[in-house]
Structures are given as structure tokens and as C-alpha cells.
Amino acid sequence: MTILGIDFYRLFLNADINLIYNLFINVFAIILILQTFELLNLSRYFIRDDKINGEILDEEKLNFDTNSNLIWDYNIIKSQYSNFNKSVRKIIDFFLIDQNFKKLLYANVLLSAILIVNNIITFFPINFIIIFLLIFIQLLISNRFGGSFNGASDSMIILILISILFFESDEVANLFDVTIKSNLNQKLSFIYLTFNVCNSYFSAGLVKVKEKNWLKGLALRIFLKESIVESKLKNKILDLLKIDIISKCACIFIILWEISIIFVIFMPNYLMIYLTFGLIFHFSNYLLFGLNRFFLLWIITYPILLYTSIHYLSTLGMCVL
Amino acid sequence: MFDNLYVVLILLFLTIFIFSSLPKIFKSPYLFFFKNIFASWKLFDVSDYKLIVKYKVSNKVTNNNEKFDELNWTEFQNKTSLSLSSILFNPKGNLMLYYKSNLLSLANELSEIEESGNSESLTIQENISYNILLKYVQKRIIDESKENSYISGINSLEDLRYVFKIVSIDSKNKIEEDILISPAYNINLL
């Protein structure tokens, strides 16, 4: 299969797993840094600041300048932990309360940066611990926003980190003088991530099959009207979707595209066509709905999907078919 | 023991699948903390109703009796345009997306409270999504009062009182229905 003059099948067939992994982990770490900076940019909306420009403010000025922006006030959020026992609540409070939470975000940036440096010059040879800490921080971040600040992308970050944790698990095995047979950890890592990405498409498709608005072709129109993005492109597509047949075809195509992943993943040649549509699908989601995280985090997993399909799943597909 | 890769994988995937299909498990407070490990991808379910928020602001100084009835509702606008860089860095857009998902959660929680009819359940004023929406509306009012003094005679933010409501609009018939009207609030910066 050749796209833009590049034979992707041959490229991924001959590719070194470590090279694919290193490229993936570096791009992922950069995205993680960018997304943490997004949160830091919004920090005035969820962190009570007792200092502005290093100057401690009097109470009246402090309330106006800082708390007028406060939306996700921890005093509101923490009520979700009211059923936890006192000591667990204290630990959670310690990490999630205003300034400590900001430090946690900086730690996230630092650890992600170490991950990149480590892959280039092996600066700090314990990736396993870094990944473990990053998972812990991500769980805290997603809970700080009640699990709903970009719910899907928060989950994908954690799933990617777990797959990286599998990949790096040979570090722990080496510590205990255990040899992992046939690079089982690497296979497990790639297949775990592939399964989760496929599950994300398949489950989303399955939900749409049960929704009458998707089957009637109304869903895209409704979603687009409610989109946060204002653009000429959105208005043009909305005009196009007013034609019933186009709207219905688009909805049915998305459902079929999402559900077909469970077959296509076993057929690398078709998977490449599938992922090309995936690229268009995610980029459209960004342009029309502003979902930049949904674009970045899913797209970076595509090389892993291709590698896994070619090396681990295509033979299984031949048996099934 | 783990020679057979596929046995390990099947066990692993079965665990993930079972956990992600049983959302009720996450009602346990400790498992709730780990719910993002077992992601649910049931996104993009769409309803026939569009949810919007409207608000009214009253000025204590010029409107002694706080007659909200005489004021018009203002719709909470939540639109942005994208720039080239926002594919990598989009805080404003993500803030708006969070507002939307918070509004949806609140609407779902409202219908759950209504369906359960349980008098012991939390009142809506204690609900997290409600309180976050309250803060959103308050912030919008503060920003507007700073930018354009559309309320004449304003001395301080403490002079302002506001109410807001969630309106569901039938996408076919354009019929509006109020699903929640808040009590009147003072601007509270604490």
C-alpha cells in the first residue's frame, strides 16, 4: 500500500520496534507538556492565588483580583471525596489543594521533559518510575476536574502511559534477574494500546447504532449547531448537511467506519486506508468542534496500530478469515 | 507461565472490557478515583434537546425591589474561533468544552434526581456541577460589568444580584422549556 509515494507496509514491516517506540514516546511527552501548559494557562480558573506579582494582597483586593476568576474551586470539588476516610481525604487534599496542585502540574511538565531527555541520552535510567509517577499525577489531575475535563483525552493519556509502563517493565524484571521471553512486554504494550484505541472507536460506533438521531442522519447537524467553534467552514458544512441524503450518508459512514475497526485491525493493507480516513475524521473534529486533544492523542497512536497489525495481528487475521 | 501471549492478552482484555462495561462499580468512592484507567468510550450520544443557559442581572442601587421580572434574559454565549496554533495549544477552546460537558452532566444529574424522587439525595444547590455552573455565570457577569458598564450606577460588584436558568430547546419544534431556575444570588468572591 503506497500513500504519497511511501510504501507504509514495507516501512512498518522492516521498522525497528524500539525506533517506533522512541518516536512515539517523545511525541507523546511533548503533547503531555503542551496539555499541562494549557492547564497552567487556565490556572486562574481553578487555583486560589494569595499572591499576585509576588506581592501579598490585602483581603479585599485579593478577593476581587483572584477569586472573581475562580470556577473549579477546590472547596466545591472536594465534596466528591466526602465518603473517603479521613486520612485518605487528607492525602488527596494535600495534592489537589490550590498551590500544591500547581506544583503537581509543574512536576508533570518536568517528568515529561525527563522522559524526552532520557530517550535521547539516558540521563536518568529509570523510565519505569517516571511513568509510574506520571500515571499517579494524571489520575489526580483527572479527579481534580471531576473526571470530566476533556474526559476522553484524560483517559487516553492514562492508557498510553500504562502501555508505556508495560514496555518499560523489563527494567523491573532486570532488577529481579528475570528474563522476559520473546519481548513479551513490548508485544503486550503495543497490543494493549491497540486494543484500547480499537475499543474507543468500536464502543463509540456501537453507541451510535443505538441512537435514532444517528441512524436518521440528524446527529451531525445537531452536534454542529451546538459546536463551540464559529467558522465559515462550519457554516458551509452545516448548509451541506441540511440536504438529508448527505447528512444521512455522513452519519452512516461514520458509524460503519468506527465499527469496522475490529475487522480492519487484522488486515494491515485495509488498516492504512482506515487510518487515512481516521486522520481526516480527527482533523475535522478539531476544525469543527475544537477538539485538539482528541486529534493529537489519537493520531500519535496510529504508528503503533500499524506496527501491531503488521507484526502481531495480521497472521491471526489470516487464521480467522 | 506466560509463554502464551494470547492467553495473557485475552485475560487482560476481558478484565478491561468487564470493568469498562460496569459503570456502577465506580460508585465506590475508591474505584471512582481510578475510573479513567477503565475508560468508557460511550461518547457522542446525542439528544433531541439543546441546552442553553440564560441569566439576568439586577442592580440593587438602581433597582430597589430587584424586580427580575422586568428584565430580559441574556443568553450565555459560548463560541470561539480557532487559530493555526490552537491545534497544539487551545486553552480557551478547552475551557468552553469543559463548560459544555459540565452543563450536560448537570442536566443528567437533574433528570436522575427527578427520576429517583429520593428526598435524601443531595439538593441541587449542593451539586458539584451546579456550583461550577454558578461560578461560570458569576464570572461572565463580573467580566461583562468590567468591560461594558451595561448596568448604570454600579458602585461595586456587591451591588449586583443575578439569577440564571437552564433551558432545553427541542431541536425540531424550537420549543423552549426551563429545566432549572436558580434562586437570586449576590456576587460572592469568597
Interface residues (C-beta under 8 A of the other chain):
Chain A: L34 F37 E38 L39 N41 L42 Y45 N63 F64 N67 S68 N69 L70 I71 W72 D73 I76 I77 S79 Q80 Y81 N83 F84 V88 Q138 L139 S142 N143 F145 G146 G147 S148 F149 N150 G151 A152 D154 S155 M156 I158 L159 I162 K181 S182 L184 K187 L188 I191 Y192 F195 N196 N199 S200 Y201 F202 S203 A204 V207 K208 E211 N213 W214 L218 A219 I222 F223 K225 E226 I228 V229 E230 S231 Y286 L287 G290 L291 N292 R293 F295 L296
Chain B: F2 D3 L5 V8 L9 L12 F13 I16 F17 S20 P29 Y30 F32 F33 F34 K35 N36 I37 A39 S40 W41 K42 L43 F44 D45 V46 S47 D48 K50 N78 K79 T80 S81 L82 S86 I87 L88 F89 N90 P91 G93 N94 L95 M96 L97 Y98 K100 S101 N102 S105 E126 I128 S129 N131 I132 K135 Y136 Q138 K139 I142 L157 S171 L189 L190
